[in-house]
Amino acid sequence: MKVDDKVLDLAKRRGFVWGPSPNIYDGGLAGFYDWGPLGKLLKNKVENVLRKGFSSFSFWDVECPTIMPKKVWEASGHYDGLIDYVTYCTKCGSAYRVDHLIDNVEDLDPKKLKALLKKRKVKCPACKKGSFEKIEKRNLMMKTRVGLDQEAFLRPETATTTYLLYPELYRFFRTKIPFGVFQIGKVYRNEINPRQGVFRTREFTQAEAQLFILKDMVRNFDKFDDFVNEELPLMKYGAKKIQKVRLGNVIKKSYMKKEAYAFMVYVAYKLVNDMGFDSKKIRIRQHNPSELAFYADDAWDIEINTERYGWFELCGVHDRKDYDLKRHSEFSKTKMVVGGEYPTILEIAFGLERTTYALLENSLVDDKKRDWLVFEKGMAPIDVAIFPLMKREGMDDLAKEVFSELNNEFVCVYDDSGSIGRRYRRMDEVGTSFCITVDHDSLKEKDVTIREIGSMAQFRVKISEVKQIVRDLLYGALKFEELEDG
C-alpha cells in the first residue's frame, strides 16, 4: 500500500476524517467532511500553533459574523470576481470546472476556453464519451436570506469581515499604525465539482492575519530587522529550483520589494515550521503574474510536497495594497483614511483542514516494523496514554489517579483493554507522544514507566515528578535522552 493510501486508510479507520458528510444519507454531499475525535484534536493543535504564533508577533484575535449583506461582497469584488468557468458533458451531463479539464490555463476568456476544449478534444472523465461545448460563469458564494427578504451571502473568506472592523480597530489601537489582527473561522465556497478530499472543500476553516500599514512604512519596517538571518526556501516566478535566501537579502536580491511584506512571509513560514513539517518538503513559491488578483502587488504561497497531490498550497501571503479599505470606504461612505491615504493591507491566509491533513501525511512513518505516526512534540492528537499493567491489585486505581492528575493539563487517554503490547501499538499508530504504565513496582515505589514513541525507550520516574517531566518533554525544556541519563 502506498504512503498516501495508508494515510487515507488510517484517517478513516482511526477517527481522523470521515466523509463526505452526512455519509448515512446517500453517501453525503461532496465537499463536506466530518473531523472525528482524533482529527479534531489534531486540528485543534494546528489552530493553537497559529493562534499562539500570530499572538507572539503582536497580532490580536477577532471574530466576525459568517453572513454579510450583498453590498459587502459587491464592494469587496467577490460578487463579480469570485467565479469559476463551468462546462457540461454533452452525453451524461456531468459538470466540471474548465481549469480541471485543461492544464495550465492562463487566459480565462470563455471563447478561448471553448476553442481550447474543442482543439484538445477533451472527453468527459465520467462517461469517457461525451465532449464539452457550453461554458458558463458561476459565482462561488453561497446565497441565503436574512429575515424575510434581505439577500445575503455566507462569507467566502474571513479577511473581508475583518476589514469592515477597521474604524473600530483604528480607535482600539489608539489611532496608531501599523497594527495587526487575525481571525480564525468558517468560510464557504460553492465549488462546482470539489476534488482532492479535504484539500478542497465547500466548507472550511481559515486563519487569516492582516497587517494594516501606511505606504511609507512598508520599505523600512522595524520588525524585519529582528529576523534578517533567518533563511527562506524561495522559488521565484520562473525559477526551476528552490533557493535558500536569508531574509535580510530578499530585498537586495529582488525577490521581494517591501520589508514589511517579507516579514509577513517569514511569519507564515515560521508557523508552518513550528507544526513540525519536514523542512525538505516546504517551499515558498511566487505567483505567476497571471495568477495575481487584480488588486495584488505580490503574492507568495507556502507549499508542502504531498504524496497524493504533489506541491500543494497551505498558506498564501498577499500584498493587497489599499484596495480593500478604499472600496469599503466608497461603498459604505465611511472615512478610512489616515493622513489623506488609505492604509495598505498585508495578509497571511491559512487553510486549516488542508494543513491538518498534510501534517497527518507528513507524520506517517513507513517502515516494516509498525505503522505509526510521529509528530513534533506537543502536536500529537494525544499527548499521553496511561495504562495499568493489569486491572487488579490496585494498579488500575493508581493508573486512574495518574490519569486524573495529567488530564487536567494535557490531552490524555486511559486504556486497560488488551495486552500491554497491543495498547502500545494502538497508541503508536495515532502518534501518541508518551505512554505511562503502572505496574506492580509502582504500588511499592510510587513510580511509573514512561515510554517515548520514536525510540520506544522507557525508564522509571517518580509519580510525584511525572507531571513536570511530561510538561518539560512536550514543551521542549527537556529532551527524552536527557531524562534517561538522569
C-alpha positions as CSV (number, residue, x, y, z in Angstrom):
1,M,0.0,0.0,0.0
2,K,1.4,3.4,-1.0
3,V,2.0,6.1,1.7
4,D,-0.9,8.3,0.7
5,D,-3.3,5.3,0.7
6,K,-2.1,4.3,4.2
7,V,-2.8,7.8,5.3
8,L,-6.4,7.7,3.9
9,D,-7.0,4.3,5.5
10,L,-5.6,5.4,8.9
11,A,-7.6,8.7,8.7
12,K,-10.9,6.9,8.2
13,R,-10.2,3.8,10.4
14,R,-8.9,5.7,13.5
15,G,-11.3,8.6,13.5
16,F,-9.4,11.5,11.9
17,V,-11.6,12.3,8.9
18,W,-14.9,10.9,7.7
19,G,-16.9,11.8,4.7
20,P,-18.3,13.1,2.5
21,S,-20.9,14.1,5.1
22,P,-23.6,13.1,6.0
23,N,-22.5,9.6,4.9
24,I,-25.6,7.8,6.1
25,Y,-27.7,9.9,3.6
26,D,-26.8,8.7,0.1
27,G,-23.1,8.9,0.7
28,G,-23.1,12.6,1.7
29,L,-22.6,15.9,0.0
30,A,-19.4,16.4,-2.0
31,G,-17.1,18.9,-0.4
32,F,-18.2,18.5,3.2
33,Y,-16.3,16.4,5.8
34,D,-16.5,15.4,9.4
35,W,-13.5,15.6,11.6
36,G,-13.6,12.7,14.1
37,P,-12.2,12.7,17.7
38,L,-8.6,12.4,16.8
39,G,-8.8,14.6,13.7
40,K,-10.4,17.4,15.7
41,L,-7.7,17.1,18.4
42,L,-5.0,17.4,15.7
43,K,-6.8,20.3,14.0
44,N,-7.0,22.0,17.5
45,K,-3.2,21.6,17.8
46,V,-2.7,23.2,14.4
47,E,-5.1,26.1,15.3
48,N,-3.2,26.5,18.6
49,V,0.1,27.0,16.8
50,L,-1.5,29.6,14.6
51,R,-3.2,31.4,17.4
52,K,-0.2,31.5,19.7
53,G,2.1,32.2,16.7
54,F,0.2,35.2,15.5
55,S,-0.2,36.5,19.0
56,S,3.6,36.2,19.6
57,F,4.1,38.6,16.6
58,S,1.6,41.1,18.2
59,F,-1.5,40.2,16.1
60,W,-4.8,40.4,18.0
61,D,-7.6,37.9,17.7
62,V,-11.0,39.0,16.5
63,E,-14.2,37.2,15.5
64,C,-16.8,38.3,13.0
65,P,-20.2,37.0,11.6
66,T,-20.1,34.5,8.8
67,I,-23.0,36.1,6.9
68,M,-22.9,39.5,5.3
69,P,-25.3,41.5,3.0
70,K,-24.8,41.6,-0.7
71,K,-23.4,45.1,-0.7
72,V,-20.3,44.0,1.3
73,W,-19.4,41.5,-1.4
74,E,-20.1,44.0,-4.2
75,A,-17.6,46.3,-2.5
76,S,-15.0,43.5,-1.9
77,G,-15.2,42.3,-5.5
78,H,-16.3,38.8,-4.7
79,Y,-19.8,39.3,-6.1
80,D,-18.4,39.9,-9.6
81,G,-14.9,38.3,-9.3
82,L,-15.2,35.1,-7.3
83,I,-16.2,32.9,-10.2
84,D,-15.3,29.7,-12.0
85,Y,-16.0,28.7,-15.6
86,V,-18.2,25.6,-15.8
87,T,-18.8,23.2,-18.7
88,Y,-21.2,20.2,-19.0
89,C,-20.7,16.8,-20.7
90,T,-22.9,16.5,-23.8
91,K,-23.6,12.9,-23.0
92,C,-24.0,12.4,-19.3
93,G,-24.4,16.0,-18.1
94,S,-21.6,15.9,-15.6
95,A,-20.4,19.4,-14.6
96,Y,-16.7,20.3,-14.4
97,R,-14.6,23.4,-13.9
98,V,-12.8,24.1,-17.1
99,D,-9.5,24.5,-15.4
100,H,-9.9,21.0,-14.1
101,L,-10.1,19.7,-17.6
102,I,-7.3,21.7,-19.2
103,D,-3.9,22.1,-17.5
104,N,-2.0,25.4,-17.3
105,V,-4.9,27.7,-18.3
106,E,-3.9,31.3,-18.0
107,D,-6.4,33.1,-20.2
108,L,-9.9,32.7,-18.9
109,D,-11.8,34.3,-21.8
110,P,-14.8,32.0,-22.3
111,K,-14.5,31.9,-26.1
112,K,-10.8,30.9,-25.9
113,L,-11.6,28.3,-23.3
114,K,-14.3,26.8,-25.5
115,A,-12.0,26.7,-28.5
116,L,-9.3,25.1,-26.4
117,L,-11.7,22.3,-25.2
118,K,-12.5,21.6,-28.9
119,K,-9.0,21.8,-30.1
120,R,-7.7,19.3,-27.5
121,K,-10.7,17.0,-28.0
122,V,-11.3,16.8,-24.2
123,K,-13.5,13.9,-23.2
124,C,-15.7,13.5,-20.1
125,P,-13.8,11.9,-17.2
126,A,-17.0,10.3,-16.0
127,C,-18.5,8.6,-19.1
128,K,-15.4,8.7,-21.3
129,K,-17.6,9.5,-24.3
130,G,-19.1,13.0,-24.1
131,S,-17.4,16.2,-25.1
132,F,-17.8,19.8,-23.8
133,E,-19.3,22.7,-25.7
134,K,-21.2,25.2,-23.5
135,I,-19.3,27.3,-20.9
136,E,-21.0,29.2,-18.1
137,K,-19.7,31.6,-15.5
138,R,-20.7,30.7,-11.9
139,N,-20.2,32.7,-8.7
140,L,-18.8,30.5,-5.9
141,M,-20.5,32.3,-2.9
142,M,-23.4,30.6,-1.1
143,K,-26.5,32.6,-1.0
144,T,-29.1,32.9,1.8
145,R,-31.7,35.3,3.1
146,V,-31.8,37.1,6.4
147,G,-35.2,37.6,7.9
148,L,-37.9,37.6,5.3
149,D,-36.3,39.2,2.3
150,Q,-32.8,40.6,2.8
151,E,-30.4,39.0,0.3
152,A,-27.1,37.9,2.0
153,F,-24.2,35.5,1.4
154,L,-22.1,33.2,3.5
155,R,-18.6,34.6,3.6
156,P,-16.0,33.0,1.2
157,E,-13.1,34.3,3.4
158,T,-12.6,35.8,6.8
159,A,-10.5,38.7,5.5
160,T,-13.3,40.9,4.3
161,T,-15.2,40.7,7.5
162,T,-12.0,41.7,9.3
163,Y,-11.6,44.8,7.1
164,L,-15.1,46.0,8.0
165,L,-13.8,46.5,11.6
166,Y,-11.2,49.0,10.5
167,P,-12.8,52.1,12.1
168,E,-13.2,50.3,15.4
169,L,-9.7,48.8,15.3
170,Y,-8.1,52.1,14.4
171,R,-9.7,53.6,17.6
172,F,-8.8,50.4,19.6
173,F,-5.1,50.8,18.7
174,R,-5.3,54.5,19.7
175,T,-5.0,55.7,16.1
176,K,-1.5,54.3,15.8
177,I,-0.4,52.4,12.7
178,P,0.8,49.8,11.9
179,F,-1.3,47.2,13.8
180,G,-2.2,43.6,13.2
181,V,-5.2,41.4,13.8
182,F,-6.2,37.9,12.8
183,Q,-9.4,35.8,12.6
184,I,-10.0,32.1,12.6
185,G,-13.3,30.8,11.5
186,K,-15.5,29.0,9.0
187,V,-15.9,30.1,5.4
188,Y,-17.9,28.7,2.4
189,R,-17.2,28.4,-1.3
190,N,-19.7,26.6,-3.6
191,E,-17.1,24.6,-5.5
192,I,-18.6,23.2,-8.8
193,N,-17.0,19.8,-8.6
194,P,-14.8,19.5,-5.5
195,R,-12.0,17.0,-5.7
196,Q,-8.8,16.3,-3.7
197,G,-10.7,15.3,-0.5
198,V,-10.2,17.8,2.4
199,F,-7.7,19.8,0.4
200,R,-10.5,21.4,-1.5
201,T,-13.9,21.6,0.2
202,R,-17.1,23.7,0.2
203,E,-16.9,24.5,4.0
204,F,-13.6,25.0,5.6
205,T,-11.7,26.9,8.3
206,Q,-9.4,29.8,7.6
207,A,-6.8,31.5,9.8
208,E,-6.0,34.9,8.3
209,A,-3.8,37.7,9.7
210,Q,-3.9,41.2,8.4
211,L,-1.3,43.9,8.9
212,F,-2.6,47.5,8.4
213,I,0.3,49.7,7.5
214,L,0.9,53.0,5.7
215,K,2.7,53.1,2.3
216,D,5.8,55.0,3.6
217,M,6.3,52.3,6.3
218,V,6.4,49.1,4.1
219,R,10.0,49.5,2.8
220,N,11.6,50.3,6.2
221,F,9.9,48.0,8.8
222,D,11.4,47.7,12.3
223,K,10.4,44.1,12.9
224,F,12.1,43.0,9.7
225,D,15.5,43.7,11.3
226,D,14.9,41.2,14.1
227,F,14.9,38.2,11.7
228,V,17.4,39.1,8.9
229,N,19.5,36.0,9.5
230,E,16.5,33.6,9.1
231,E,16.6,31.5,5.8
232,L,13.7,31.1,3.5
233,P,13.3,28.4,0.8
234,L,12.2,30.6,-2.0
235,M,11.2,29.7,-5.6
236,K,10.8,32.9,-7.6
237,Y,8.4,33.0,-10.5
238,G,10.2,31.4,-13.5
239,A,12.8,29.6,-11.4
240,K,13.2,25.8,-11.6
241,K,14.9,25.3,-8.2
242,I,14.4,26.4,-4.6
243,Q,17.0,28.9,-3.4
244,K,17.8,29.3,0.3
245,V,17.8,33.1,0.9
246,R,18.4,35.0,4.1
247,L,15.5,37.3,5.0
248,G,18.0,40.2,5.1
249,N,18.8,39.6,1.4
250,V,15.4,39.2,-0.1
251,I,15.1,42.9,-1.0
252,K,18.7,43.2,-2.1
253,K,18.3,40.2,-4.5
254,S,15.0,41.4,-5.8
255,Y,12.9,38.5,-4.5
256,M,10.5,40.9,-2.8
257,K,10.0,44.7,-2.8
258,K,8.9,45.6,0.7
259,E,10.4,44.7,4.1
260,A,7.0,44.6,5.8
261,Y,5.8,42.1,3.2
262,A,8.9,40.0,3.5
263,F,8.4,40.0,7.3
264,M,4.9,38.6,6.8
265,V,6.3,35.8,4.5
266,Y,8.7,34.9,7.3
267,V,5.9,34.8,9.9
268,A,3.9,32.4,7.8
269,Y,7.0,30.2,7.1
270,K,7.8,30.0,10.8
271,L,4.3,28.9,11.8
272,V,4.5,26.1,9.2
273,N,7.9,25.0,10.7
274,D,6.5,25.2,14.2
275,M,4.0,22.5,13.3
276,G,6.8,20.0,12.6
277,F,6.7,19.7,8.8
278,D,9.7,18.1,7.1
279,S,11.8,21.2,6.0
280,K,12.8,19.4,2.8
281,K,9.1,19.3,1.8
282,I,8.5,23.1,2.2
283,R,8.9,25.8,-0.4
284,I,7.7,29.4,-0.8
285,R,6.6,29.9,-4.4
286,Q,5.9,33.3,-6.0
287,H,2.7,33.6,-8.0
288,N,2.9,33.8,-11.8
289,P,1.8,37.4,-12.7
290,S,-1.2,35.8,-14.4
291,E,-2.3,34.3,-11.1
292,L,-2.3,37.6,-9.2
293,A,-5.6,39.1,-8.3
294,F,-6.1,42.5,-10.0
295,Y,-5.6,44.3,-6.6
296,A,-2.4,42.4,-5.6
297,D,1.1,43.8,-5.8
298,D,2.7,40.5,-4.9
299,A,1.8,37.0,-3.7
300,W,3.8,34.0,-2.4
301,D,2.5,30.6,-1.3
302,I,3.8,28.3,1.4
303,E,3.6,24.9,-0.2
304,I,4.1,21.3,1.0
305,N,5.1,18.4,-1.2
306,T,2.4,15.8,-0.6
307,E,2.4,12.2,-1.7
308,R,-1.1,12.3,-3.3
309,Y,-1.2,15.8,-4.9
310,G,2.4,16.9,-5.2
311,W,3.2,20.5,-4.2
312,F,0.1,22.0,-2.6
313,E,-0.6,25.4,-1.0
314,L,-1.2,25.6,2.7
315,C,-0.9,29.3,3.1
316,G,-0.9,32.4,0.9
317,V,0.8,35.7,1.7
318,H,-0.6,38.7,-0.2
319,D,0.2,42.3,-0.7
320,R,-3.4,43.7,-1.2
321,K,-2.3,47.4,-1.4
322,D,-5.0,49.8,-0.4
323,Y,-7.8,48.2,-2.5
324,D,-9.9,46.8,0.4
325,L,-10.3,49.9,2.6
326,K,-10.7,52.1,-0.4
327,R,-13.6,50.0,-1.8
328,H,-15.4,49.6,1.6
329,S,-15.0,53.3,2.3
330,E,-16.5,54.1,-1.1
331,F,-19.5,51.7,-0.8
332,S,-20.2,52.4,2.9
333,K,-19.5,56.2,2.9
334,T,-17.2,55.7,5.9
335,K,-14.0,57.5,6.3
336,M,-11.0,55.1,6.4
337,V,-8.0,57.4,5.5
338,V,-5.1,58.3,7.7
339,G,-3.2,61.4,6.8
340,G,-5.0,61.6,3.5
341,E,-4.2,58.0,2.4
342,Y,-5.8,54.5,2.7
343,P,-3.6,52.0,4.7
344,T,-2.1,49.1,2.8
345,I,-3.1,45.6,3.9
346,L,-0.6,42.7,4.0
347,E,-2.2,39.3,4.5
348,I,-1.4,35.8,5.6
349,A,-4.1,33.2,4.8
350,F,-4.0,29.6,6.1
351,G,-6.5,26.8,5.3
352,L,-6.7,24.7,8.4
353,E,-8.2,21.5,7.0
354,R,-5.6,21.1,4.3
355,T,-2.8,22.0,6.7
356,T,-4.0,19.4,9.2
357,Y,-4.3,16.7,6.7
358,A,-0.9,17.5,5.1
359,L,0.6,17.3,8.7
360,L,-1.0,13.8,9.1
361,E,0.6,12.6,5.9
362,N,3.9,14.3,6.8
363,S,3.9,12.4,10.1
364,L,3.4,8.9,8.8
365,V,6.5,6.7,9.3
366,D,6.5,4.0,6.6
367,D,8.5,1.1,7.9
368,K,8.2,-2.7,8.2
369,K,8.2,-2.9,12.0
370,R,5.0,-1.0,12.7
371,D,2.5,1.5,11.2
372,W,3.0,4.7,13.3
373,L,2.9,8.5,13.3
374,V,5.5,10.7,14.7
375,F,4.6,14.4,15.4
376,E,6.6,17.3,16.7
377,K,6.4,17.2,20.5
378,G,3.2,18.9,21.6
379,M,1.5,18.4,18.1
380,A,0.2,14.8,18.5
381,P,-3.6,14.5,18.9
382,I,-3.0,12.6,22.2
383,D,-0.1,13.7,24.5
384,V,-0.1,10.9,27.0
385,A,-1.7,7.4,27.4
386,I,-1.9,5.9,30.8
387,F,-2.1,2.1,31.3
388,P,-2.3,-0.2,34.3
389,L,-0.3,-3.3,33.6
390,M,-3.3,-5.3,34.9
391,K,-6.7,-4.4,36.2
392,R,-6.1,-5.8,39.7
393,E,-4.2,-5.3,43.0
394,G,-4.8,-1.6,42.8
395,M,-2.8,-1.0,39.7
396,D,-5.9,0.3,37.8
397,D,-6.8,2.6,40.7
398,L,-3.3,4.1,40.8
399,A,-3.3,4.5,37.0
400,K,-6.6,6.4,37.2
401,E,-5.1,8.7,39.8
402,V,-2.2,9.4,37.4
403,F,-4.6,10.0,34.6
404,S,-6.7,12.5,36.6
405,E,-3.6,14.4,37.6
406,L,-2.3,14.7,34.0
407,N,-5.6,15.0,32.1
408,N,-6.3,18.5,33.6
409,E,-3.3,19.9,31.6
410,F,-2.6,17.5,28.7
411,V,-4.7,15.5,26.2
412,C,-4.7,12.1,27.8
413,V,-6.4,8.7,27.4
414,Y,-6.8,5.8,29.9
415,D,-6.6,2.3,28.4
416,D,-6.8,-1.0,30.3
417,S,-8.0,-3.2,27.4
418,G,-5.8,-5.9,25.9
419,S,-2.2,-6.8,26.3
420,I,0.3,-4.0,27.1
421,G,2.0,-4.6,23.7
422,R,-1.3,-4.2,21.9
423,R,-2.0,-1.0,23.8
424,Y,1.4,0.4,22.8
425,R,0.7,-0.4,19.1
426,R,-2.7,1.4,19.3
427,M,-1.1,4.5,20.6
428,D,1.9,4.3,18.2
429,E,-0.5,4.2,15.2
430,V,-2.0,7.5,16.1
431,G,1.2,9.2,17.2
432,T,0.7,9.5,21.0
433,S,3.8,11.1,22.3
434,F,4.2,9.2,25.6
435,C,2.8,6.1,27.3
436,I,2.9,5.7,31.1
437,T,2.5,2.3,32.6
438,V,1.6,1.5,36.2
439,D,2.8,-2.0,37.3
440,H,3.5,-4.0,40.5
441,D,6.5,-1.9,41.5
442,S,4.6,1.3,41.1
443,L,2.4,0.3,44.1
444,K,5.5,0.0,46.3
445,E,8.0,2.5,44.9
446,K,5.5,5.2,43.8
447,D,7.0,5.4,40.3
448,V,5.9,4.5,36.8
449,T,7.4,3.6,33.4
450,I,7.3,6.3,30.8
451,R,7.8,5.3,27.1
452,E,8.6,7.6,24.2
453,I,7.1,6.8,20.8
454,G,10.0,7.4,18.5
455,S,12.7,5.4,20.1
456,M,10.4,3.1,22.2
457,A,12.9,3.6,25.0
458,Q,11.4,3.6,28.5
459,F,12.5,4.2,32.1
460,R,11.2,4.9,35.6
461,V,10.1,8.2,37.0
462,K,8.6,9.1,40.3
463,I,4.8,9.7,40.2
464,S,5.3,13.0,42.1
465,E,7.5,14.3,39.3
466,V,5.7,12.9,36.3
467,K,3.6,15.9,35.5
468,Q,6.5,18.3,35.4
469,I,8.5,15.8,33.3
470,V,5.7,15.5,30.8
471,R,5.4,19.2,30.6
472,D,9.1,19.7,30.0
473,L,9.2,17.0,27.4
474,L,6.2,18.3,25.4
475,Y,7.3,22.0,25.5
476,G,11.0,21.5,24.7
477,A,12.5,22.2,28.1
478,L,13.8,18.6,28.3
479,K,14.8,16.0,25.8
480,F,14.0,12.4,26.4
481,E,17.6,11.2,26.3
482,E,18.5,13.8,28.9
483,L,15.8,12.4,31.2
484,E,17.2,8.9,30.6
485,D,20.7,10.0,31.6
486,G,19.4,11.5,34.8
